[in-house]
Amino acid sequence: MNDRHVSKRPFFIHAARVAAVATFLIGIVFVTVVVGFDVVDNHHLVAQVDLNLTERLADASRQGKLLSTTTEVDNDHDVDSAPVILWRVSGNDKVTKLTDGSPALPSTAWIHSSRSVTIDIKGQSFRLDATPVRHGWLVAGQSLGEQQHVERVLLAGELIAGPIFLVATFLGTLVIGVKASGPIEEARRRQLEFTADASHELRTPLSVIEAEVGLALSTPREAPRYRDTLERVGREGERLRRLVEDLLWLARFDSEPPPPSHEPVDLVSIAESCADRFSSFAEGKGVNLSVVEGGDVPAWISAPPEWVDRLIGVLVDNACRYAGPGGMVRIVVKGQGGKVSLAVEDSGPGIAPEERARLFDRFHRATDQGGGAGLGLAIADSVVRSTAGRWRVSDASLGGARLEVAWHRAGPRESALRKDFDHERLAR
């Protein structure tokens, strides 16, 4: 448990680093968008003020006369409510207030032109616009207090929402990274375990062969003893060959699983052929091996025959090993509706519920009773997954384990074509 926990720490740290980099990049984009929005918003607000000033100057210019004293027009005695204030500037830069309560306009604080400018008057920002009139200028101004207040509120909201958004982005990216990389990390972990287990399994027969050869060469022996040594070396060599073949099978499926053919296969025929092939093996162990056919439709599936034969062979081999002397192994093939199932059950000790989750893991053996390297069920699982089958592991009526695989039944047209082909082949 500790090793597994430690192995996950680098994975989590890597996911956190990726999330931090992603958050940093998103933060740059966020700041860029926010700054751009603020600039556009400020330009829009100031443009609205300039429009108000232009309209006010146009209205004042259309009056029949220009006031030379203060007036009650647009006078609400509150500069922050953003009224439009008017001044008249004579040719000698003498400023006359035309709006009651307006602040004094410094004669040097504005540019003598029709271009809008922003100036500070008594600590407040004003937007000014002017139009030439007889003997001077008519100047209109409006406080930017409301616009600045809107910008401050917007900036405060951005400063509050920004960190929250970035924290949420980091956490969300971290969760997504952990979830998305989970299968990759699990595959990496299983690959490391597979490599370690494969090295151990390969080392065992090689060590036995090396030891036997070393002992045989160290001292002279009689011919029968040399024969015994060669037989042990041969058994270990056979075990090594089977192990290498199984590893190559799994490696081929892991790298690029070959696409299964759509050839209709009679599951009953393959099961009977496999039972016939294992009959001597079962008799040698004192096991009664039988095939039972059930269901109301033919048991046809679409899969490569050699794959199905390998699958049944693995299941029967395991069942015979665990059934024990005087035990029973039964192959049950059933076609019902649109489903076809294959089950192999035995009278052995069965499979404990806590072991079923790891039953198809490579090199995993629930007990040492059956022998083997623990690759058979992994190969069977690769065949089942590649042929779109589904496992069901349960207790058998014989008292031991029941391993069942279900497939979609091959269509009637495919089955009929296959039967016609078989009849024609038999006729020849």
N, C-alpha and C positions, 0 to 999 in steps of 0.2 A: 504493500500500500504506500509506503514512504517513497519507493522508487517511482511509482506512478505519479505521486504528487510532485516530486522533484522534476520529473520529465515534463510536466505541464508548465513549470515556471518560465523557462525560456520562451515557450510558445506564447504565454500571456504577455510577457515583456515585449516580444516582437509585435504582437497585436497592438499593444499600447503605443509603441513607437510609430507604427503605421497610422494609428488614430491621431497621434499628436501632429504628425506631418500633414495629414489630411486636414486637421483642424486649422493648422497654421495657414495652409493655402486658402482654405475657405475664409479664414479671417482676413487675409489680404483682399480677397474678392469682396468681402462684406464691407471693409473700410473704403475700398475704391467706389463701390456702389453708393455707400452712405455719403461720402464726400461729393460725389457727382450729383446726387439728389439734392444735397444742401445747396450746392452752387446753383443748380437749376431753380430750386425753390426761392432762393434769395433773389435771383434775377427776375423771377416772375413777380415777386412781391414789390420789388423796386420799380419794375415796369408798370405795375398797376398804379403806383404812386405817381410816376411820371405822366401816365394818362390822365389822372385826376388833375394834376397841375396844368397840363396842356388845355384840358377842357375849361378849367377855371379861368385861365388867362384869356381864352377865346371868349368866354362869357363876359368878362370884364371889358375886353376890348370892344365888344359890340354895344356897350352902353353909350348913351349919347354924350356923357361927360365923365371924366375921371375925378373921383373925389380927392380933394386935397387934405381932408381931415379924416379922423377915424369914423367908422360907420358900424352899425350893428349887424351888417351882413356877415354870416359865418362866424359870429362871435358867441362861443359857448363857454368862454372863460376856462377852458380845459385843453391845454396843449396836447396832453397824452391821448385825448379822444380823436386825435388826428384830424383837426379841421384844416382847411386850406386857408393860409394866411397871406394877405396881400401887403406889399410895400410899394411905395413909389420913390424912385431914386432920380433926382434931378441931374442935370448935366454936370453940376459941380459936386456930385456925390453926396448931396444932402438926402437923407433917408426920412421918409414920412410914413408913419404907420397908417394903413388903411383898414386894419382890422383891430377892433377893440381887444385889449389884453394880449396882443402879440408881443413877443420879445423884441428887443432892439436888434436891428440888423446892422452889423459892422459894415461900413462902406467898403472895406478892403477884404471882406470874407467871401465875396462871390466874384465870379468871372463875368465881365461885361460881354456876354454872348448869349445866344439862344440855346446853348447846350446845357442839359441838366447836370447839376453837381451836388455833392453831398458835403455839408460842412457841419461843424460843431458850434452851437450857440448855447452858451451857459451850461456846458456839460451834456447837452442833448444833441443828437444827430438830426439834422434837417436835410430834406431834399429840396433843392431850389431849382426853379426854372424862370426864365425872364423873356420878355418880349419888348422890343423897342417901341416907345410911344413918343408923342410930341414932347420935346424938351427933356428926354430922359428915358427911363426904363420902368416897366411895370414888372415887379418881381413877385412870384407866388412860391410859397414854401409850405411843406407839410412835415410834421414830426414823423420820424421812423421808429418811434417808441413801440407801436403795436407790432410792426414787422420784426423788430429786435426781440420783443417778448415771444412772438411765435417761434423765432429761431432758437431762443433759449429753451423753450419748452420742448421743441423737437430735438435739440442736442441732448437735453437731460434724458429724454426717452431713449435716444440712441445709446447713451452711455450706460443706461440701466439694462436695456434689452440686449446690447451687444455681448457683454460677458455671459449673460444667461444663454443666449443663442450659441455662443462658442462652447460653453460647458455642455449644453445639450447635444451639440454636434459631436464633441469628443466622446461623450458617453454612447451616443447612438452609433457612431462609427466603430467604437470599441466593441459594442455588442454585436454589430453586424460582422465585424472582422472575426470575432471569436466564433460566431455561428457558422460563417461561411468557410472558415479555415478548419473547423472541427473535423470534418471528414478527411481533409488533407493530413492533419496532425495524427488522426487515428490510423490512416494508411501508413504514415511514416513510422509510427510506433509499431504497427504490426509487421512492417518490413524489417525493422531492427530485430524484433523478436523472432521473425522467421529466419533471418540470417544467423542469429545466435543458435536457434534450435537446429537448423540445418547443419551448421558446423559441428554441433555436438553429435548429431545422429550419424554424420559421415565419419567423424573421428572414431566412434566406437568400433565399427567393423575393421577400419584400417588399423586400429591399435591391436585388435585381436589377431589379424593377419600378420602384422609385424612381430608380435610376441610369439606366435606359433612358428613362424619361419626362423626366428632367432633361436628358439629352443631346439628346433630340429637340426640346425646347423652347428649348434654349440657342442653337441656330443654325438657320437655314433649311436645309432638305434637299429633295432630289428626292423625288418620290412613291414610287419603289421603295424608297428607304431608310426612308421612313416606314412602308412596308408591312413591311419586315424588322423594324423596331422593334416594331410592333404584334404581329407573329407571335411574337417573343421574349416580349413581355409576356403574350400569350395562353398560351404554353406554361408560363410561370411561374405564371400564374393558375390553369391547370388543375392544375398540381402542388400549388398551395396548396389548391385545392378538395379534391383527393384526400386530402391530409394532414389537413384539417379533418374530412372524413367518417370517416377512420380513427380519429382521436382521439375523435370523438363515439361511434363504435361501441364502442371500448374503455371510454370513460367510462360508457356505459350498462351494460356488463357488470360493471364494477367496482362501481358504485353499487347496482344491483339486477338481477342477471342474470335475464332473462325465462325463465320455465320452459319447457323444450322440450316441444313437443306429442308425443303418442304416435302420430302418424300414420305408418303403415308407408311407407317410401320405398324405391324400387328404385334401388340405388346404381349399377347399370350404366347405367340411363337417364340419370341426372344426369351421370355421367362422360362419356357419349357426347355429351350436349348441350353440356357444357362444352368438350369437345374440338372440337366443331363451331364453337363461338363463338371459340375461340382459334386456329382453323386459319389464318386470314389473318395473325394476329400471328406464328404460328410460321413461315409461309412467308416473311414479310418478313424474318425473321432467319435463314432458311435451315435451319430445324430440321424434322425429320421427327417429327410428333406422331401417336401411335397409342393405341388402347384395346385391352386384352387382358382377356378374361373367363375365369376359371378356377374350380375348385372343383366340388363335387358337389351343392350345394344353392343355391337362389336367394339372391342377395345383397340381403336386405331388412333394413333397420334402422329403428328408431323415432327420428325426428328431424325438425325442420322442414326442408323441402326447400331453402328459401333459405339456411339456414345451411350445409347440406352443399354447395350450389353455391358459396357464398363460400369455403368451405374448399378445394374442389378448384381453384377459380379461382386462389387464392393460390399453391397448390403448383405448378400448371401454369405460372403466370406466372414464378415464380422459376426453375423448371427450364428454361424456354425462354430466359431471360436468361443463365443460366450455361452452357447447353449449347454455345452459340456456333455460328457458321456451319458447316453440314454436320453438326451434331450430331443426337442422337436424344433424344426424350422419350417415355416410355411410361407410360400409366396402367394399372395392374393391379388388377382387382377380383376378389375371390375369396370364395366362401362355402363354408365347410367346417365340418360339425358344428354347434355352437352359436355359431360365430364368423363374423364378416364382416370382411374387411380391404380397405383401399384403400391402394395404394402408388403413388407417383409417383417415377420414377427417370429419371436423365439421364446423358448422356455427358460432363458437364463435369468440372471439376477435383476435385469432391467436397468433403467437409467434414472438416477436420482434427479428430482426436479431442479436442484441447484446446479446440476451439471449440464442441463439441456441448453442453456444459453450459450455455452462454449463448445457445444458438441461438434460443430463444424470448423472450429479453429484448427489451424495447421499445427501438427505435432502435439495436439492436446489429446491425452488419454485419461479417461475417467478412472480406470484401474489398469494394472499391469497384467490382468488375467489373459487378455486376448493376444498380447504381443503386438508386433508391428511397430511402425514408426509414427502412427497417428496422422497419416496423410490420406488414407482411403476415403474417409467421410468428407475431407476437404475437396477431393477430386469429385466425389459424388455431388457435392453442393455446387461446384462449378458447372457440372453438366445440367443440373436442375435449373440453375439460374439462366444458363444459356439457351435452354429450351422452353423458357417461360413457365416452368413448373413451380409448385408451391409445396413446402414441407409441412408435415404434421407429425410431431413426436408425441407418443402417448404410451400407455401401458397396454400390453397385449393380453388377449384372453388366455394365452398359453402360460401366462405368469411373468413373462419377461418384457422386452421392449418391442414396440411397434413403430417402425419408421415408414411413413406413407408419403407418397408424392402424387399430386393431382395435376392433370393437364387439361386443356381444352381438347375435346375430341375432334379428330379430323373430319372434314365434311363428307357427306354421303357420296358426292361425285368423286372425290379423291379415293375413298375406300373402294368404290365400285371399279374404278380404273385399276387400282392395285390388285383387286381380286381377279379381274379379267387377265391381267398380266401374269399372275400366278398360275391360273388355269392354262393359259397358252404355253407357259414354260413347262408345266407338267405334261402337257400333250406332246411336246417335242421329245 
